[in-house]
Structure formats: C-alpha cells, structure tokens
Amino acid sequence: MSAAHRPYREVPVSSQRRVHVFDCFACAIHRMAPICEHCRCQIIGQGVEADGQWYCGAHCARSDGRVGIVDRV
C-alpha cells in the first residue's frame, strides 16, 4: 500500500491536562519539545532543568550561570 493510501492515524499527546492531536509522532516532538534557555535548540531526549528552566545539557546551563549542574553518562 502506498503512503498516499494508508489510513490516517492520529497521535494524541497529553500534557498539562490537555490533549494535543498530531498527524505523526515527529510533528508531536517538534511542537512539544522544550527549548534550551541558552542555545535555543529543541531538547529531544535528555535535558537538564535548573530553577524551572530547561537546558539541552550541563554546558548550556553553566554558560547561563547555573552552578552545580553536571551531565550524567
């Protein structure tokens, strides 16, 4: 079956007591992923939170003046 003839499948995502509906998981990630406060990239996967702000990693958190943030490997 070609992509043009596949049945449409919605991807519902719940966040903060609201349900958002997307046509694919990639669109859901693009819309829902937090943004790094320092470099402004989307955080897909592991990020770090400091004082309610999200960073893509410890380097960006430290560059933004946060102390005591370390990456875990």
Residue pairs with C-beta under 8 A, 6 or more apart in sequence:
8 23
10 21
10 22
10 23
11 21
11 22
11 23
11 24
11 25
11 27
11 28
12 19
12 20
12 21
12 22
13 19
13 20
13 21
13 22
13 28
13 32
14 20
15 32
20 28
20 31
20 32
22 28
22 31
29 42
29 44
30 42
33 42
33 43
33 44
34 42
34 43
34 47
34 54
35 41
35 42
35 43
35 54
36 42
36 43
36 47
36 54
36 55
36 56
36 60
37 53
37 54
37 55
37 60
37 64
38 55
38 56
38 60
38 61
38 63
38 64
39 56
39 60
41 56
43 54
43 55
43 56
47 54
47 55
47 56
47 57
48 54
48 55
48 57
48 58
48 61
48 69
48 71
49 55
50 61
50 66
50 69
51 66
53 64
55 61
55 64
55 66
55 69
57 71
58 69
58 70
58 71
59 71
61 69
62 69
